[in-house]
Amino acid sequence: MAPTRPEAVSTASTESLHQLPSGAQTPAAEVPSRAGSPLGFHIPSLPGSRAASPTATPGSSRPPSPLLRAMTNLSMSQNKQRKEGGQDGSDDETDKEGDDGEKERRPSLGESLSRKGSLKAPLPRRGSSPALAPFLAKYDEFTGSPSGKLEKICVIGSGSWGTALARLAAQNAAEKDGFDEEVRFWVRQREIPGKGLLTDIINETHENARYLPEMKLPENLVAVPSLTECVKGATLIVFCVPHQFLPPVIKELSQPGVLEKGARAISAIKGIDVDVKTAEIYTYPSIIEKKLRLPCSALGGANIALEVANEEFCETTIGCPGPEDCALWEAVFSTAMFRVHAVEDVAGVSLSGALKNVVALAAGFVDGLKMGGNTKAAIIRIGLLEMSAFTLEFFPSASAHTFSHHSAGVADLITTSFGGRNRKCAEAFVTSGKTFDELEKELLNGQKLQGVATAEEIYAFLKARERLDGYPLFTKVYQICKREISPEAIFEGI
Amino acid sequence: MAPTRPEAVSTASTESLHQLPSGAQTPAAEVPSRAGSPLGFHIPSLPGSRAASPTATPGSSRPPSPLLRAMTNLSMSQNKQRKEGGQDGSDDETDKEGDDGEKERRPSLGESLSRKGSLKAPLPRRGSSPALAPFLAKYDEFTGSPSGKLEKICVIGSGSWGTALARLAAQNAAEKDGFDEEVRFWVRQREIPGKGLLTDIINETHENARYLPEMKLPENLVAVPSLTECVKGATLIVFCVPHQFLPPVIKELSQPGVLEKGARAISAIKGIDVDVKTAEIYTYPSIIEKKLRLPCSALGGANIALEVANEEFCETTIGCPGPEDCALWEAVFSTAMFRVHAVEDVAGVSLSGALKNVVALAAGFVDGLKMGGNTKAAIIRIGLLEMSAFTLEFFPSASAHTFSHHSAGVADLITTSFGGRNRKCAEAFVTSGKTFDELEKELLNGQKLQGVATAEEIYAFLKARERLDGYPLFTKVYQICKREISPEAIFEGI
């Protein structure tokens, strides 16, 4: 289950994440090809199944493409989870089959992801606006493992977002074929006075009382105190730790024999890593990929953790290095109320999640200045453009559509600029006159605001590249944070 | 000043605005070319002045392009208005000239738009994010009239937005060269008991107490009760009446001799016009253009009238049929705090202004359902995509960038979805269970919600075209408005 991996990087420093091999600026384009299908399952391609023209695609009355039919299957099997084991109506009962003969043929996406043991025929897809179709990555079916080997999911992180993602993954692992039912998440052990060990409490009460209180967790989601034990045998690893905790995690995982061969990763870590000396910038997926030799996707979107856990309708974007990852990670996280859209743009999704916090600070400054809706919308629009331009300039493999069309871009920015804590603290920064250090202590219980850290990283990087003049809003946010200029100066030159 | 115009359409019905000549679906592409420069001034082109690559353009340290220099001049001359006639610093004093010799050569954009009688040299542009540059229309310099004839502005409409636009135009007409200082706006005459005639009151107090109270209007802005008198000699006509008042306005203006030859128009009217029988859809600029033979631009953006009048920082987008219109209308409206960006996309700007109100209803339904920020951002994102897809499908000359990058698109949608009255009434529609007719009486003093009317028009049009399935959000908004489905059903199939 955990073979030695002599090729794994075992010398990862906890201090120098950015010491990557040269040429690492375009992580999405650098994923090693996996032509030999090391994942233990073969994913057939669907050539020509993705319509190219926006006007031709949306909801025409033509027969659906193979891809759309595959999407239909997936979506309906998810909707089915909400119902109490009843029979759904079906457009095409001729496809209905039992479990018999499944091993002899390649199961369809709908079959492999349907409620375990109750395969159903395709139904009309519910839940993807046709207008989005032209901007989704072309992806192929997740067919499960022909060898019978199941995908095993591990979530590294137990904060509110890590727990919410682990909850979704555990729900899907229990419901869909192709997955080992047990999902593990890594919880730092501690003694809760008078109550016992934290992992024991979580595993007995099925609640993460600290970060996601009053939210029942699935019983197949297991808290594990040892990181090495947690990832043992895992083929799908979700990274959701605060970025400052990533170096020790990478150090432990890069020891020989810890990671399952052929495992894949996804990062929900917000932020970027800048090496000022070399004037290089790195995303966390690119760091995970290089340090651990895992193909790494990125997850981002308008995803306030508690709302996701409460199963309020929302969307997320998964940026993947290739079509197999798109199909697989969509299967891991997608539910009827948590809509996953996959794009082949790791850098775009990752950068958007980092940069949006800088723009949210700007939106907070506007709120603090008591400006109105026109002004805030203008700042958000300009910020979105700078996010996109920055990413395209320094990560040329990224797609502008990730910012303009997807949840990870425009939607996440809207949510963060109206409801996030970066916005909130930035407003208080203007109205109270306090420093961000003070506000973090007062309002965030000492937690650091990601937007301020990212603004500093971006400023240092742009300065090192002599490109500050290309990003006046980013530059001004940094200068305002440092009280080098007044908040009102944000409107000059943008 | 007002020659007879035998070619003008004089039979405009007040009822059938959509009875246009066939083939009018793509208004932006159908503007008659004005090769003979009927406007009385020549506008030189600036070939190759627009950078094409997003990564090459933003704020590099290269010398600015001729276009950017032109933009610099414009912006600085506007900033100058805020100062009390003092001398600005200048990067290039060698260009400094007095009034002498102006008629002998073509004045630069900066010169022609600078404070009257105090021409200055180019200064670094302040106020346009470099990230936007690749998405702005290529436009040419507004050089004023070589013949000495001044542009004369008339605003048709005296509601809050019409008055705010008239105020901006009057400020610029007073400050910039090339314009007749007097700007007229059309105010329907009425007797205010004990106070006299409304136009007299406005012209004496310089306030529009009814629609823009406590806002001082420039003294060169003159209220005129007669529409024919108001447009007399006007070369630039701003349409800003509620759309239901447009037919009689067009009827009056289409009489021979009313309009100045070579005049141009711009529409700030929100909404669309659908002819269900022929399954055709028309924008108001296309109607104005066809009925009155005026080249017609469109103005839209995140522009809450009172905030604009209060000179809070905001942006707008002007969609124009050609580069001359871009330069001219930008000169009419642009100030330091009201940033105008021009694009050659009349249909996109016009459609965006109409369709955003439909999406704002959806956002209001989400608020009424007490859903959170994730859900609202998802609805806004999906709505933006449908707005863009709809426009591109039925107005192929439009640009997707108008929606994804410009104030008229994403920014206007954000403002409207968080602060507008469509959102407000839609929230109350869910929480109170009342009809929109009732809510319009209660909350809007009987005024009709544009979103509801537009949703009905769009639904009828899509149904006639058999394209409802391509636009599930638009369709559901209509169905919810009619109480055909519950508000919760909005999440199904989008």
Chai-1 contact restraints between the chains, C-beta under 6 A:
chainA,res_idxA,chainB,res_idxB,connection_type,confidence,min_distance_angstrom,max_distance_angstrom,comment,restraint_id
A,P54,B,A389,contact,1.0,0.0,6.0,A-B,restraint_1
A,P54,B,L392,contact,1.0,0.0,6.0,A-B,restraint_2
A,T55,B,E393,contact,1.0,0.0,6.0,A-B,restraint_3
A,P58,B,A389,contact,1.0,0.0,6.0,A-B,restraint_4
A,P58,B,G470,contact,1.0,0.0,6.0,A-B,restraint_5
A,G59,B,D469,contact,1.0,0.0,6.0,A-B,restraint_6
A,G59,B,G470,contact,1.0,0.0,6.0,A-B,restraint_7
A,R126,B,E492,contact,1.0,0.0,6.0,A-B,restraint_8
A,R126,B,G493,contact,1.0,0.0,6.0,A-B,restraint_9
A,S129,B,I382,contact,1.0,0.0,6.0,A-B,restraint_10
A,S129,B,I494,contact,1.0,0.0,6.0,A-B,restraint_11
A,P130,B,G470,contact,1.0,0.0,6.0,A-B,restraint_12
A,A131,B,L385,contact,1.0,0.0,6.0,A-B,restraint_13
A,A131,B,E386,contact,1.0,0.0,6.0,A-B,restraint_14
A,A131,B,A389,contact,1.0,0.0,6.0,A-B,restraint_15
A,L132,B,L385,contact,1.0,0.0,6.0,A-B,restraint_16
A,A302,B,N374,contact,1.0,0.0,6.0,A-B,restraint_17
A,A302,B,A377,contact,1.0,0.0,6.0,A-B,restraint_18
A,I304,B,G373,contact,1.0,0.0,6.0,A-B,restraint_19
A,I304,B,N374,contact,1.0,0.0,6.0,A-B,restraint_20
A,E307,B,G372,contact,1.0,0.0,6.0,A-B,restraint_21
A,E307,B,N374,contact,1.0,0.0,6.0,A-B,restraint_22
A,E312,B,M371,contact,1.0,0.0,6.0,A-B,restraint_23
A,E312,B,G372,contact,1.0,0.0,6.0,A-B,restraint_24
A,E312,B,T375,contact,1.0,0.0,6.0,A-B,restraint_25
A,F313,B,T375,contact,1.0,0.0,6.0,A-B,restraint_26
A,F313,B,F491,contact,1.0,0.0,6.0,A-B,restraint_27
A,C314,B,N374,contact,1.0,0.0,6.0,A-B,restraint_28
A,C314,B,T375,contact,1.0,0.0,6.0,A-B,restraint_29
A,C314,B,A378,contact,1.0,0.0,6.0,A-B,restraint_30
A,E315,B,A378,contact,1.0,0.0,6.0,A-B,restraint_31
A,M371,B,E312,contact,1.0,0.0,6.0,A-B,restraint_32
A,G372,B,E307,contact,1.0,0.0,6.0,A-B,restraint_33
A,G372,B,E312,contact,1.0,0.0,6.0,A-B,restraint_34
A,G373,B,I304,contact,1.0,0.0,6.0,A-B,restraint_35
A,G373,B,T415,contact,1.0,0.0,6.0,A-B,restraint_36
A,G373,B,G419,contact,1.0,0.0,6.0,A-B,restraint_37
A,N374,B,A302,contact,1.0,0.0,6.0,A-B,restraint_38
A,N374,B,I304,contact,1.0,0.0,6.0,A-B,restraint_39
A,N374,B,E307,contact,1.0,0.0,6.0,A-B,restraint_40
A,N374,B,C314,contact,1.0,0.0,6.0,A-B,restraint_41
A,T375,B,E312,contact,1.0,0.0,6.0,A-B,restraint_42
A,T375,B,F313,contact,1.0,0.0,6.0,A-B,restraint_43
A,T375,B,C314,contact,1.0,0.0,6.0,A-B,restraint_44
A,A377,B,A302,contact,1.0,0.0,6.0,A-B,restraint_45
A,A377,B,A411,contact,1.0,0.0,6.0,A-B,restraint_46
A,A377,B,I414,contact,1.0,0.0,6.0,A-B,restraint_47
A,A377,B,T415,contact,1.0,0.0,6.0,A-B,restraint_48
A,A378,B,C314,contact,1.0,0.0,6.0,A-B,restraint_49
A,A378,B,E315,contact,1.0,0.0,6.0,A-B,restraint_50
A,A378,B,A411,contact,1.0,0.0,6.0,A-B,restraint_51
A,R381,B,V410,contact,1.0,0.0,6.0,A-B,restraint_52
A,R381,B,A411,contact,1.0,0.0,6.0,A-B,restraint_53
A,I382,B,S129,contact,1.0,0.0,6.0,A-B,restraint_54
A,L385,B,A131,contact,1.0,0.0,6.0,A-B,restraint_55
A,L385,B,L132,contact,1.0,0.0,6.0,A-B,restraint_56
A,E386,B,A131,contact,1.0,0.0,6.0,A-B,restraint_57
A,A389,B,P54,contact,1.0,0.0,6.0,A-B,restraint_58
A,A389,B,P58,contact,1.0,0.0,6.0,A-B,restraint_59
A,A389,B,A131,contact,1.0,0.0,6.0,A-B,restraint_60
A,L392,B,P54,contact,1.0,0.0,6.0,A-B,restraint_61
A,L392,B,T55,contact,1.0,0.0,6.0,A-B,restraint_62
A,E393,B,T55,contact,1.0,0.0,6.0,A-B,restraint_63
A,S404,B,S404,contact,1.0,0.0,6.0,A-B,restraint_64
A,V410,B,R381,contact,1.0,0.0,6.0,A-B,restraint_65
A,A411,B,A377,contact,1.0,0.0,6.0,A-B,restraint_66
A,A411,B,A378,contact,1.0,0.0,6.0,A-B,restraint_67
A,A411,B,R381,contact,1.0,0.0,6.0,A-B,restraint_68
A,I414,B,A377,contact,1.0,0.0,6.0,A-B,restraint_69
A,T415,B,G373,contact,1.0,0.0,6.0,A-B,restraint_70
A,T415,B,A377,contact,1.0,0.0,6.0,A-B,restraint_71
A,G419,B,G373,contact,1.0,0.0,6.0,A-B,restraint_72
A,D469,B,G59,contact,1.0,0.0,6.0,A-B,restraint_73
A,G470,B,P58,contact,1.0,0.0,6.0,A-B,restraint_74
A,G470,B,G59,contact,1.0,0.0,6.0,A-B,restraint_75
A,G470,B,P130,contact,1.0,0.0,6.0,A-B,restraint_76
A,F491,B,F313,contact,1.0,0.0,6.0,A-B,restraint_77
A,E492,B,R126,contact,1.0,0.0,6.0,A-B,restraint_78
A,G493,B,R126,contact,1.0,0.0,6.0,A-B,restraint_79
A,I494,B,S129,contact,1.0,0.0,6.0,A-B,restraint_80
